Amino acid sequence: MFMSDRLYQLKILHTKSVEDLADGICCDPMSKLCAYGDCQDCKLNVPEVDKGFEQGEATKCLQWKTVAEPLPNSSGQTVNITKKIERKS
């Protein structure tokens, strides 16, 4: 289960749609500045969360991550692959 799905399941977020989350915090979803959190107008915006959420509660979700893996039978060569990893918080 990915982070937005998990946060929605725990009733922390009101939507599990990443696009809806971005629309709620970015002033221009097509702007690179907004997407990277560098926009002066919206960089401090945060998604609306349920006020009853207890911050000390631990959970886990899946996340895509690019990692360098060594090639078998090679002299130190690596290849970048994308893996799903479990993330705990």
C-alpha positions as CSV (number, residue, x, y, z in Angstrom):
1,M,0.0,0.0,0.0
2,F,1.4,3.4,-1.0
3,M,1.7,6.4,1.3
4,S,-1.3,8.3,0.1
5,D,-3.5,5.2,0.2
6,R,-2.2,4.3,3.7
7,L,-2.8,7.9,5.0
8,Y,-6.3,7.8,3.6
9,Q,-7.0,4.4,5.1
10,L,-5.9,5.7,8.5
11,K,-8.3,8.6,8.0
12,I,-5.5,11.1,8.2
13,L,-6.0,12.5,4.6
14,H,-9.4,13.2,3.1
15,T,-8.4,11.8,-0.3
16,K,-6.0,9.2,-1.6
17,S,-5.6,10.8,-5.0
18,V,-2.1,12.3,-5.4
19,E,-3.5,14.7,-8.0
20,D,-6.2,16.0,-5.6
21,L,-3.5,16.5,-2.9
22,A,-1.3,18.4,-5.4
23,D,-4.2,20.6,-6.5
24,G,-5.0,21.4,-2.9
25,I,-1.5,22.7,-2.1
26,C,0.0,23.9,-5.4
27,C,-1.1,27.3,-6.8
28,D,-0.1,26.0,-10.3
29,P,0.1,22.2,-10.8
30,M,1.8,22.7,-14.1
31,S,4.7,24.8,-12.6
32,K,8.0,23.2,-11.7
33,L,8.5,25.6,-8.9
34,C,5.3,24.5,-7.3
35,A,5.9,20.8,-7.8
36,Y,9.3,21.1,-6.2
37,G,8.2,23.2,-3.3
38,D,10.1,26.3,-4.4
39,C,7.2,28.6,-5.2
40,Q,7.0,31.6,-2.8
41,D,3.2,31.6,-3.0
42,C,2.5,28.1,-2.0
43,K,5.6,26.5,-0.6
44,L,4.2,26.6,3.0
45,N,0.9,25.0,2.1
46,V,0.2,21.6,3.6
47,P,-2.6,19.1,2.8
48,E,-5.7,19.2,5.0
49,V,-5.4,16.5,7.6
50,D,-7.9,15.0,10.2
51,K,-7.4,16.8,13.5
52,G,-8.0,13.6,15.5
53,F,-4.8,12.0,14.1
54,E,-2.4,10.9,16.9
55,Q,1.2,11.7,15.7
56,G,2.9,9.1,17.8
57,E,1.1,6.2,16.0
58,A,3.5,4.1,13.9
59,T,2.5,2.8,10.4
60,K,4.1,1.5,7.3
61,C,3.6,1.9,3.5
62,L,5.4,1.2,0.2
63,Q,7.5,3.6,-1.8
64,W,9.2,3.4,-5.1
65,K,13.0,3.9,-4.9
66,T,15.8,3.8,-7.4
67,V,18.8,1.9,-6.2
68,A,22.2,0.9,-7.6
69,E,22.6,-2.9,-7.8
70,P,25.9,-4.6,-8.6
71,L,25.8,-6.6,-11.8
72,P,26.6,-10.3,-11.3
73,N,30.0,-11.4,-12.5
74,S,31.2,-7.8,-13.1
75,S,34.1,-5.8,-11.9
76,G,32.2,-3.3,-9.8
77,Q,29.7,-2.3,-12.5
78,T,26.2,-1.4,-11.2
79,V,22.8,-0.9,-12.8
80,N,20.0,1.4,-11.5
81,I,16.8,-0.4,-10.8
82,T,13.5,0.8,-9.3
83,K,12.2,-1.2,-6.3
84,K,9.2,-1.1,-4.0
85,I,10.5,-0.7,-0.5
86,E,8.6,-0.8,2.8
87,R,8.8,2.5,4.7
88,K,8.0,2.7,8.4
89,S,7.2,5.8,10.3
